[in-house]
Amino acid sequence: MRFHLSKGILGAARSLFTSIRVTLHLSYFVVILLGITLVGTVSFYVSYQSMLERVESASFQIVRQIEKNMDNDFQNKRNLLLAPYYNQEYIDGINAYATMDEQAQFLFRQKIGDLFLKSFNITPIRDFKRFQIYYSSGELLNASDAYKAVAAKDVQNADWFRQTVAKDGRVHFNGPLTSTPAETGEAAYSSSLLIRDFSNPVNFIIVRAEYNDELFRSIGQNDNLSASSRIIILNEHNQQVYGSSERPDTASEPGMLSLINSESGKFWYGSGQDERLVAYTRSEYSNWKVVLVTPKKEIFGPLDQIKTTTLVTALIAFVVTLCISLLFGRSITNPILDLYKTVNRVKRGDFSVRVHVRRSDEIGRIATNFNDMQDELQTLIESKYVYQIKLQQVELAMLYSQINPHFLYNTLDSIKAMADYYKVEDIGDMAQSLADMFRYNTKSKDEVVTLRDELEQIDAYMNIQRTRFEDKLAYELDIEEELYTFAILKMTLQPLVENAVFYGVEQKLGKSTIRITARKEDNHMLLTISDDGVGMSAERLQEIHARLGEPFYMEHLPVAASEGGIGLRNVYARYAIRLGDQFEFQIDSQAGQGTTVTLKLSAENSLTKPQ
């Protein structure tokens, strides 16, 4: 049941699409839809790519600018730590601190603490929280707020202390602050600097200033950033120092961190609704990295409006153009349908119907020509057709009145009897051979005969030709016994042998031989007719090959030697029409040496062997 239903649906759909109106309207629909879809897709793609390039470039420029602003701020903070270098008294105190008595050490601690208090107060820094001053032994010399000192050994073993010492005069930025009690509270990061007499590498102090994240928060409020963009500050170990949103910190996104592995760059991270553009750059001054993460939906939000506008415009354009195309389509198909209905009425025998011509274009001209054809057809039917039938009847009667074949048989038999009576054997033999040939050609309507039947016909033909040419013509046969019953088309050999006599032997001086051979090769029979006559030139042979390759409907096939020979072309055409590629036909000839025609037939060909 389901099969018949599907078959019925397919049949209905197939019959529907045979209508020119449906086909034309569907063509309009497809062309319009493809055009609008192509324009909309290309427009959206160009907008998408343009916006993508601008956003990627803008994001990279933003992180570059943030990195420069951060470096400027870090350099100012580093300059505040250099205050002892402006007065040799402090450098001398650093060198002598280890040998001072307790009172002198107390006074030095107070003095250097006051120096940095004044330095940080004279040049206010909005995100400054506190500072500590440590001696090379790890001893806390002074601090800007109440701070409980830790063991000097713990200070010396602290990572920030060792890295500051290792940088030997270059500022060290450390964050996030989580490792010691001094790194608690509201501070987000610190900067520390080793200060010493350049001639005394042993005695030094380290000044450490701590800061909150106000600098980074002010960066996050940059007018160039979208509402959902996220600023991340990473230290030199790719650990997050600051993040501008409530999203999980980067420690929970190792995949993204693994991609931030060069001096600068940009990439897309995530998938679907969570895909983000990540742009980053590394500060050569602090070795920290500034990372800007922007959600894709934030970047391409304006594209949604473009997409909506494009879809609405495309829909309106589609509806308008479809309505216009339907109107134009009807103006084209209606006259064609009228013409179709008129043709159907003519088909049913109503020759009086005419098409109403209302157009002057090609369709109108077709209708006009159709009406003219109808007028002429009606005239022919009413007058010429009847007379033509009478004429054909007269011609048919004339054909019936032609010579009866039996009359020719009886006449040839009479000639043979008279030749025998008067003992003129050559005349009798020729008359008998001619009678045999004529009987062979007319006695049966069978198109397929055996090779033996054809050879008997050739014997009669060659008997006539030997009488004609006397000793000039010899005839030889070389036939394998099993091939005598091989099925071939009637009149295969005589046209080829006749060609050999007419074009090869007759034009040669001296004696000539015609040889017919048949041999089996694999599953084929090779039938060869050869002569040692005058042959033909290469140009003539090429011309014959070209004629054999022409379509059969393009020329009149000769039926007699006087028309150029019934031979080659006729035999080739009959086998080509019957067998297609189940046979091969080959002609070889050289001027002065003769001609060979070879016919290769498959034993499995489609010819029916006679019973």
N, C-alpha and C positions, 0 to 999 in steps of 0.2 A: 504493500500500500504506500509506504514511504517512498519507494523507488518511483512509482507511477506519479506521485505528487511532485517529486523533484523534477522528473522528466517533463511534467506539465508546466511547471514554473519556468524551466529553461526554454521550453518551446514558446511560451508566451513572451518571454524576454527577447528571444531571437526574432519572433515575428514583429515585436514592437520596434526593434532597431532596423527593420527593413523599410520603415517609413522614412521618407526623405525629410519630413517635417521634424520628426523626433531626432533624427541624426543631425540636422542643421541646428536645432535648438540646443542639443547636447554639445555640439561643437562650439557654439557661442558660449555656452556655460563653462566649458573646460578652458577655452581661450581666455575668457574674462577672469575666471578664478585663478588660472596660472599667472596671468599678468599682474593681478592685484597682489597675489601671494608673493610673487617674485619681487615686486616693488616694495611691499611692506617688509619682507624679510631682509632685503638688501639695505633698506633705510634703517631698520632696527639694528642690523649688524654693524653698519657704519657708525651709528650713534654709540652703540655699545663699545666698539673698539676705540673710538675717539675719546669717550669718557674714561675708559680704562687707562689709556695712555696718559691722559691729563691727571687722573687721580694718582696713578703710580708715581708720576713725576712730582706732583704736588706733595705727596706723602714723603718722598725722599728729600725734597727741599725743606720740609718742615722739620724733619729730624736733624738735618744739617744745621738749621738755624737754632734749634733747641740745644744742640751740642755746642755751638759757638757761645750761646748765652750762658750755658752752664760752665764752660771753660773760663769765660770772663769772670763769673762770680767766684769760681774756685781760685783763680789767680789773685783776686782781691783778698780772699781769705788767707791765702798763703802769704801775701805781703804783710798782713797784720802779725804774723808769727815771726817776722824778721826784726821786730823792734830792738832786741838786744844788740844787734849788729851796728846800730846807729850810735852806740855809746860804748867805748872801749872799757869803761868801768865794769860793765856787766860781763864782758868776756873775761876780764881779769878775775872777777869774782868766781866765775865758773871754774877757771883753772885752779884757784886757791881754796875752793870750798871744802875739799877733803881734808885740808890741813888747818882750817879755822877752828877756833874754840866755839863753844855752844852759843855764846852771845853773838859772836860775829856771824855764825851761821843763821841765827834767828833773824838778825838784821838783814842779811842778804836775801833770805826767803821773803821777808816783808817787802823789801825794795823791788825785787824782781816781780812779785805778785802785783804790786802797785803799778809797775810799768805796763803789764798786760791789761790790768783793769782800765787804766787810762787809754790804752790803745784801742780796746774794744768799745769804750764809751765815746771816745772822740769820733771814731768812725763806726756809727751804729750799723749793725747787721741784723736784719729783721728776723732771721731764723737762728740766731746765736742762742745757745742754751747755757753753756758753762765751759770752763777750761781747767786743765790741771797741768802742773809743771813737775816733771820727774827728773831726778838726777840719774847719772849713768848707772848708779848702783840699784836703781829701782825705787829709791826713796822719794816719797811725795814731798816736794818743796812747798807747793802752794796750790790752792784751788779757789775758784771764784764763788763757790757756795759751800754749804756745810756738806762735807764729804768725809766719810769714814775711810781712812786709808787701809789698804790691804798690804799683805806682806810684800816686801821689796822683791823677794825671790819670785813671787807669783807675777809681779809686774814684769820683771825681766823675761819670764817665760811666756808672757802673753804674745800672741801672734802679731798684733798690731805694733807692739814695742820692737820685736825683732825685725819686722819688715821696715819700720822707720829707721832703725839703725843701719840696716842693709842699704837703704837708699842714700845714706850719708849726705844729707843736706838737701835732698829733693823731697818735696812734700809727699806724704802718703795719705791717701784717702781710704777710709775703712768703713764698711757698712755691709749688711745691717748690724746694729750694735746689740749683741745677745750674749757675749761670752763672759763678761766680768760684771761685778756689781756696779762699777763705774759706768757701765754701758747700759744702764736701765733707765726707766723714766720715759720721757717724751722724745729723747734724742733719736734721730734716724741714722745719722752717720757722723763721722768725725774726720778731722784733718790733723795730722801730726807732723812735726818737723824737728830734726836734730840740729841743735845749735852748739857750736864749739869753736875754740881757737884752731885755726887751720894747722897750727904747728903742734897741737896737742890732741891726738886722736883718742886719748883715754878718758879724759874728763869732759863731759858734755851734759847738756840738759835736753830733754824732749818736751816740747810744748804741744799739748793736745787740746784741740777745741772741738766741742760737740755741737751739732746743729739739728733742728727739727726738719720736717719735710715741707716747710712753707715754700722754699724755692721750687720744688718739684710740683707742688700744688698750684703755684702761680703759672707754671709752664702748662699744666693741664687745663687752665682756664684761657688758653690762647684762643683768640677769636677765629683762627683758621681751622680749628679742630671741630669736628662734628660732635653732636651730643653723646654718641655712643663710642667715640674713639677712646683709646686707652693708651696712656703713657706709662712705660715701664723703664726703670733705671736698673741696669745690671752692673755688678762689680766685675773686676777683671776675671773672676772665676765663674761668670754667668749666673751668679746668685742675685735674686731680686732684692734691691735696696728700697725700691718704691714702686707702688702700683696705684694708678689713679682711679680704679673702680673697685666695685665689690666682687668682681670675678675672682675665681681661685687664682692664687699666685702661680707664677711660671714653674714653680717646683713640681706642680701637678701636671705640667705639660712638657715632659721631657722631649717629646717629638719636636715641638717648636724650638726648644732650646738647642737641640742638636743641629738645627739648620742655621742658627745664628753663630756662625763659625768663621767669619771673615771680617775684614776691616769695615765693610759696609755692604748693603745689598737690600733686596726686596723679594718677597715670595708670597704665594697664596698658601694658606694653611687651613686645614679642616675640610669639611664637605657639607653639602646641602645648605640648610639655613645657618649653620655655624661656620661657614667659610669666612676667612678673614684675610685682609691684606696686611702683611707684616713688613715694615720698612725699618732699617736700623743703620746705625753708624757708630764707630768707636772713637772716643776722644783720645787724641794723642797725648794730651796733658795729664788726664787722670787715669787713662786706660779703661774707663768705664764706658758702657754702651747705652745709647739712647734708643729705645724701641717704641715705635708707634704702631698700634694694632687697631685697624679700622674694619668693622663688620661689612661684609659685602652688601647686605641689605641696606645699610646706611649709605654706601657709595652709590648704589644703583637704584635708590629710591626714586629719583626723578625719572628713571627710565620706565617705571611703571606707568607714570602719567603719559609718557611718549607712546608706550605700548597701547594703552587704552585709547589714546587719540588716534593712533594708527588703525586699530581695529575698528573703531567707530567710523572713521573716514572710509576705510576699505569696505565696510558693510554698506554704507550709503552709496559709494561708487558702484558697488556690485549690484545693488538693487536697481539703481538708475540705468546702468548700462544693460542690465538684463532685460528691463522693460523695453528699452529702445531696441535691443537685439530681437526681442520677440515680435515687435511691430515690423521691423525690417524683414525678419524671417517669414512672417505671414505674407508680406507683399511679394516675396519670392516664391514661396511654396504653393500659395493658392492657385496661381496660374498653372503651375506644374501639375497640381492635383486635378485641375479642370481638364488639362490635356490627357492625363492618365485615364480619367473617367470616359473621355471621348474615345480614346483608343480601345477601351474595353467594349464600348457599344459597337464600334466597328468590328471588333473581334467576334461579336455575337451576330454580325450580319447586317447591321444598320449602317449602310454606306451613305445615307443622306445626312447624318449628323455632322456638324461643323463646330470648330472651336471659336468662341467669341474673342476676338483680338482687341485688347485694350492697352497694349504696351507696344513700345517701339524699340525695346532692347532685344537682346539675343533670344529671350523667351518668346517675345512677340513675333520675332522673325521665324522661330521654329513653328509657332502656331500657324503663321501665314503659309509657310512651306507645307505644313501638314494639310491645310485646307486645299492648297493647290494639288497636292498628291491625291487627295480624296476626289477632287474633280476629275483628274486624269484617270484615276483608277475606275471611277464609275463609268467614264467614257469607254475605257477599254473593255470593261465587263459587258457593257451594252452593245458594243459593236465589234471591235477587233478580236476579242476572245473567241466569239462564236466562229468567225471566219478562220481563225488559227486552228481551231479544232478540226474544221473541215479539211484544211490544208494538210494537217498531220494524217488524217484518215486516208487522203489520196496518196501521200508518200508511203504510207504503210502498205497500201494495196500494190504500189509499184514494187516494193521490196518483195512481196509475195510472188510477184510475176517474174522475178529473176530466175536464172538458169537453175534447174534442179541438179544438186550434186550427182544424183544417180545417172543423169544424162551424160555427165563428164566421165564417170566410171565406165559406162557402156561404150562411149566413144573411144577411150583409151584401150579397152579390151578389143574393140574392132580393129584398131591400128595394130595391136599386137598379133591378132589372128592373121591379118593381111601380110604382116612382115614374115610370120612363120610360113605362110603359104608361098610367098615369093622368095623365101629363104634369105631374107635381109635381117640377119640376127642382131646387128647393132641397133637397128631401128626398134626391133621387138624388145630388146633389153631395156632401152631407154624408155619406151612406152610403159613397160611393166614397172620399172623403178619409179617413174613419175606417178603411176597409179598407186603404187604402194605408199609413196610419200603423201599423196593427197588423202588416201584413206586414213593414214596415221593422224593427219592433222584434223580430220573431220569426223572420224568414227566415234570419238568419245569426248565427253566434256570433262573428263578427269584432268585436273591440273597437275597431279603428282603421278609419276611413272617410275619404273625401275631403270637402272642404268642399262640393263640389257635391251629394254624397249628403245631407248635413245640410240644405242649403238646400231640396232637394226635399221632405224631411220637413217643413220649416217651411212650405213652400207649402201642403201638405195641412192642416197644423194651422191656418194663418191662414185658409184657405178655410172651415173650420168656424167659427172665431171671427168672421169677417166676416158669416157668415150669422146668427150669434147676436147680434152687436152692430149689424148693418146698417151705417148710414153713420157710426157713432160711431168706428170703428176704421179707420185707414189703415196700410198696410204698404209700406215702401220698402227697396230694395236698392241698395248702391253697392259693387260688388266688382270689383277689378282682375282682368283676364282670367287672368293667369298664376297666380292664387291659387286657382282653382277646384279644382286637383288637390292642394292642400296637405293633408297628412295631419293629422287631428285625431281625438280620441276620439269614439266613437259617443255620441249623446245629449248633445252639448255645447250645442247651440243651443236645443233645445226646452225644457229646464228654465229657461234664462235668459229666453227669450221668454215662457214660461208665467208666470214671476214678474212680468214687465213687465205682462202682461195682468191678472193676478190682483190685484197690489198697486198698479199704477200707473193703468192705463186704466179698470178696472172701477169704481174709487172716485172717478173724476173726472167732473164734469158737462161735457158738450160733447164735441166731437170730439178724438181723440188719434191720434198717429202713432207707430208703432214702426219704427225704422230700424236696419238691419244693414249695417255697412260693413266692408270688409277691404282693407287697403292694406299695401304693402311699405315697410319702413323699415330701411335698412341690410341686415342679414342676418336680419331678423325679420319676422313677420307680426303686424299689429295688427288684432285682431278685436273690433269694438265693437257692443254691443247697447244702444240708447238709446231712451228714451221721454220724452214730455213730459207725463207723468201727474202725480199728486199729490206725488211725491217722498217724502222722509222727513226727519225732524228730525235735528239734529246728534247728539242723544243716541242715537237709534236707529241711526244710521250707525256711531257709536262702538261700540255693542253688537255689531253685525254684524262689525266688524273684530276685536273681541276674540274672538268665537266662531271666526272663521277661524284665529286663532292658537293655539287649544286643540289638545292632542294628539288624534288621531283615535280612539284606543282608549277615551277617557274618556266618550264619549257615543254614543247611537244616532243614526245618520244618517237623516233623514226620507226617505221614498221617494215621497211624494205631496204635492201642494200643500196638502191638508187637514191635513198634519202640520207645517205651517210652510214648505212648499215643498221640492220635490226639488232646487231651483235652486242657489243660491250655494254653500252648504256642500258639497253633493254634488259639483258640478263641480270646486270648488277641491280637495277631498280626492282625487279621482281623478287630477287632473293632478299634485298634490304627490307622491302615491305613485309615479306613473310617471316623472315628469321631475325631481323634486327642485328644483334651482335653475335649470333650463333654461326656466322660464316665469315670468311675472309676472301677477298678478291684482289689478286695481284697481277700486274702486267709488267713484263720485262721485255725490252727490245733494244737492239742496236742496229744502226744503219748498215745494211749489207750482210747482216748475220742472221736475221730472222726475228720472230716474235714468239713469246711464251705467255700464255694466260693460265693462271693457276687458281682453282676454286677449292677452298678448304672448308669442308662441311663437318660439323660435329655429328657423331653417331647418335647423340641425344637430342637432335634438333626436333622442332615441332612439326615437321612434315609427316603426314600420315602415309605409311607404306601401303601401296596397293595390294589388294588380296589376290 
